[in-house]
């Protein structure tokens, strides 16, 4: 319960922007209103403005309309409780779990656009897995940005995990290849591969990312076991286009939502799940490596509507 309260506190602060935009508008919109087409149109517009997205907003509108027809709802005053209940069911438990290898090394690729907090998110995952008793290695495959290798090296030293890196400008796929060998030799349970940050609109760089994935897959059976995409929670709908392109290239399995501690546009969490069927698996709620938690729908929805 203490952890739940801590999570709620962090998320409440991080979702302040979304809550102000969404819940403040909804309460004034819904109080004392009957449920009709006019109300549903206004509600749909408010959901879109809160970065929940057009597709998701239309689906929520339809769910509300059906619930009213089935007499599950009588008035606008009941809508927010209905929304909370519906949203908490969007994320099945199995969706959000990390799929570790049954035996041997688990390889997790971490991708994302520069500036999303990708390298720091890798460090947070390393700390989390180590705290669970796993031996962790890091692969510094973001070789195009010298600062990324240096940054990850500092994190590795602070956390107390091994890091495998090449020289500046090394082929990222070669670093990932060597890291697989090194992690196995050192008896690691988890290898986290920090891939080169890239714009999702740069085809040549996306192909390089696909090459890293293919190298790892040839090196270790069933790898990568997870491909996590780091998205900046402040970017709103732009995150959807990023997720689509990355998924097409490297088969993303889940989202690490970073920067959920400032002016986050939290409605995007719902849109990603609904439009892409990609689960948010972790959230970053601060700048320290300890500031990471598995995504919990109960906490998220309660913070969003608090």
C-alpha positions in Angstrom: 0.0 0.0 0.0 2.9 2.4 0.8 4.3 1.7 -2.7 0.9 2.4 -4.2 0.7 5.7 -2.4 4.2 6.7 -3.5 3.3 5.8 -7.1 0.1 7.9 -7.0 2.0 10.9 -5.6 4.6 10.7 -8.4 2.1 10.2 -11.1 -0.3 12.9 -9.8 2.4 15.5 -10.2 3.5 14.2 -13.6 -0.1 14.1 -14.9 -0.9 17.6 -13.7 -1.1 19.0 -17.2 -3.4 16.3 -18.6 -5.6 16.3 -15.5 -6.1 20.1 -15.7 -6.9 19.8 -19.4 -9.1 16.8 -19.1 -10.7 16.4 -15.7 -11.3 20.1 -15.0 -13.1 20.4 -18.3 -15.0 17.2 -17.9 -16.4 18.0 -14.4 -17.8 21.3 -15.6 -19.1 19.7 -18.8 -20.8 16.7 -17.1 -22.4 18.1 -13.9 -26.2 18.0 -14.1 -26.2 17.1 -17.8 -28.2 14.4 -19.4 -26.5 12.0 -21.8 -27.3 12.9 -25.3 -25.5 13.4 -28.7 -24.6 17.0 -27.8 -22.9 15.9 -24.6 -21.1 13.0 -26.2 -19.8 15.3 -29.0 -18.4 17.7 -26.4 -16.9 14.9 -24.4 -15.2 13.4 -27.5 -13.7 16.8 -28.2 -12.3 17.1 -24.7 -10.7 13.7 -24.9 -9.0 14.6 -28.1 -7.7 17.8 -26.6 -6.2 15.7 -23.7 -4.0 13.8 -26.2 -6.1 10.6 -25.9 -6.4 10.7 -29.7 -9.2 10.7 -32.3 -9.5 6.9 -32.6 -9.5 6.3 -28.9 -11.9 9.2 -28.2 -14.4 7.9 -30.8 -14.3 4.4 -29.2 -14.8 5.9 -25.7 -17.8 7.9 -27.0 -19.3 4.7 -28.5 -18.8 2.8 -25.2 -20.5 5.6 -23.3 -23.4 5.7 -25.8 -23.9 1.9 -25.5 -23.7 2.0 -21.7 -26.4 4.7 -21.6 -28.6 2.6 -24.0 -28.1 -0.4 -21.7 -29.1 1.8 -18.7 -25.7 1.4 -17.1 -25.5 5.2 -17.0 -28.3 7.6 -16.2 -26.6 11.0 -16.2 -23.4 12.9 -16.9 -22.5 12.8 -13.3 -21.7 9.1 -13.6 -19.5 9.4 -16.6 -16.1 9.9 -14.8 -16.5 6.8 -12.7 -17.5 4.9 -15.8 -14.3 6.2 -17.6 -12.1 5.2 -14.8 -13.5 1.7 -14.7 -13.2 1.3 -18.5 -9.6 2.6 -18.7 -8.4 0.3 -15.9 -9.4 -2.7 -18.1 -7.3 -1.5 -21.1 -4.1 -3.2 -19.9 -4.1 -7.0 -19.2 -1.6 -8.1 -16.6 0.3 -10.4 -19.1 0.7 -7.5 -21.5 2.9 -5.6 -19.1 5.2 -8.3 -17.9 8.8 -8.6 -19.1 9.4 -11.8 -21.1 12.6 -13.3 -19.8 14.4 -16.2 -21.4 13.5 -19.6 -19.9 17.2 -20.3 -19.6 20.4 -18.4 -20.2 20.7 -14.8 -21.2 17.8 -12.4 -21.7 18.5 -9.7 -24.3 16.5 -6.4 -24.2 16.9 -3.8 -26.9 16.1 -0.2 -26.0 15.4 2.2 -28.8 14.1 5.8 -29.1 14.5 9.2 -30.6 17.4 11.3 -29.3 16.2 13.5 -26.4 13.6 11.1 -25.1 15.7 10.0 -22.1 16.6 6.7 -23.7 20.1 6.2 -22.1 18.9 7.2 -18.7 16.0 4.8 -19.1 18.5 2.0 -19.8 20.2 2.8 -16.5 16.9 2.8 -14.6 16.1 -0.7 -16.0 19.5 -1.9 -15.1 19.0 -0.8 -11.5 15.6 -2.3 -11.4 16.7 -5.7 -12.6 19.7 -5.7 -10.4 17.5 -4.9 -7.4 15.5 -8.1 -8.3 18.7 -10.1 -7.9 19.7 -10.4 -11.6 23.2 -10.0 -13.0 23.0 -7.3 -15.5 25.3 -6.2 -18.4 24.9 -3.1 -20.5 25.9 -2.7 -24.2 26.8 0.8 -25.3 25.6 0.5 -28.9 24.7 4.2 -29.2 28.1 4.8 -30.8 27.2 7.7 -33.0 26.8 10.0 -30.0 30.0 10.0 -27.9 28.2 11.5 -24.9 25.8 8.5 -24.8 28.6 6.0 -24.3 30.2 8.3 -21.6 26.8 8.7 -19.9 26.0 5.0 -19.9 29.5 4.3 -18.5 28.9 6.7 -15.6 25.5 5.0 -14.9 27.1 1.6 -15.0 29.7 2.6 -12.4 27.1 4.1 -10.1 24.7 1.1 -10.3 27.5 -1.5 -10.2 26.9 -3.4 -13.4 29.2 -4.4 -16.3 29.3 -2.4 -19.5 30.5 -3.5 -22.9 31.5 -0.8 -25.4 33.5 -0.2 -28.5 35.6 2.7 -29.7 33.9 5.9 -30.7 32.2 5.5 -34.1 32.2 1.7 -33.9 29.5 -0.2 -35.8 26.6 -0.5 -33.4 25.7 -4.0 -34.6 29.3 -5.1 -33.9 29.1 -3.8 -30.4 25.8 -5.6 -29.8 27.4 -8.8 -31.2 30.4 -8.6 -28.9 28.2 -7.7 -26.0 26.3 -10.9 -26.4 29.5 -13.0 -26.2 30.7 -11.0 -23.2 27.4 -11.2 -21.3 27.3 -15.0 -21.7 31.0 -15.3 -20.6 30.3 -13.3 -17.5 27.2 -15.3 -16.6 24.8 -12.4 -17.0 21.1 -12.9 -16.7 20.1 -9.7 -18.6 21.8 -7.8 -21.4 20.4 -4.3 -22.0 21.4 -2.9 -25.4 21.3 0.9 -25.6 20.8 1.4 -29.4 21.7 4.6 -31.3 19.2 7.3 -30.9 17.6 8.2 -34.3 14.8 10.1 -35.8 12.0 7.8 -36.9 11.9 9.7 -40.3 15.5 8.7 -41.2 15.2 5.5 -43.2 18.9 4.7 -43.4 19.3 5.0 -39.6 16.2 2.9 -39.0 17.7 0.2 -41.2 20.8 0.3 -39.0 18.6 -0.3 -36.0 17.0 -3.3 -37.8 20.6 -4.6 -38.4 21.2 -4.6 -34.6 18.1 -6.6 -34.0 19.0 -9.1 -36.7 22.5 -9.6 -35.3 21.2 -10.3 -31.8 18.6 -12.7 -33.2 21.3 -14.7 -35.0 23.6 -14.7 -32.0 21.1 -15.9 -29.3 18.1 -18.1 -29.7 14.7 -16.2 -29.4 16.5 -12.9 -28.9 15.7 -10.1 -28.5 13.3 -11.2 -25.8 12.0 -7.6 -25.5 12.3 -4.5 -27.6 11.4 -1.5 -25.5 10.7 1.9 -27.1 11.4 4.9 -24.9 8.8 7.7 -25.5 8.9 11.2 -24.0 5.6 11.7 -22.2 5.6 15.4 -23.0 5.4 14.9 -26.8 1.8 13.9 -27.0 0.5 12.6 -30.4 3.9 12.7 -32.0 4.7 9.6 -29.9 2.1 7.6 -31.9 3.9 8.2 -35.2 7.3 7.3 -33.6 5.9 4.1 -32.2 4.4 3.1 -35.6 7.7 3.4 -37.5 9.8 1.8 -34.8 7.4 -1.1 -34.5 7.5 -1.7 -38.3 11.4 -1.8 -38.1 12.2 -3.7 -34.9 8.9 -5.2 -33.7 8.6 -3.2 -30.5 7.1 -5.2 -27.6 6.5 -2.5 -25.1 6.9 1.1 -24.1 9.1 2.8 -21.5 7.3 6.1 -20.9 9.9 8.6 -19.8 9.6 12.0 -18.2 6.3 11.3 -16.5 7.3 13.8 -13.9 6.8 17.2 -15.4 4.5 18.6 -18.1 3.5 15.1 -19.2 0.7 14.6 -21.7 -0.5 11.4 -20.1 -3.5 10.8 -22.4 -1.0 9.4 -24.9 -0.7 6.3 -22.7 -4.3 5.4 -23.5 -3.9 6.2 -27.2 -0.8 4.0 -27.6 -2.5 1.0 -26.0 -5.7 1.5 -28.0 -4.3 2.4 -31.5 -1.1 0.2 -31.5 -1.8 -2.5 -28.9 1.6 -1.7 -27.4 1.6 -2.0 -23.6 3.4 0.6 -21.5 5.6 -1.6 -19.3 7.6 1.0 -17.3 7.4 4.7 -16.4 10.2 7.1 -15.5 9.1 9.4 -12.7 12.3 11.3 -12.0 15.9 11.9 -13.0 17.6 9.4 -10.7 18.2 5.8 -11.6 15.9 4.7 -8.8 13.0 6.7 -10.4 11.4 3.9 -12.4 8.4 1.7 -11.7 6.5 -0.9 -13.6 3.4 0.6 -15.2 0.3 0.1 -13.1 -3.0 0.9 -14.7 -4.7 1.3 -11.3 -2.2 4.0 -10.2 -2.2 5.7 -13.5 -5.9 6.0 -13.8 -6.4 7.1 -10.2 -3.7 9.8 -10.7 -5.2 10.9 -13.9 -8.7 11.4 -12.4 -7.6 12.5 -8.9 
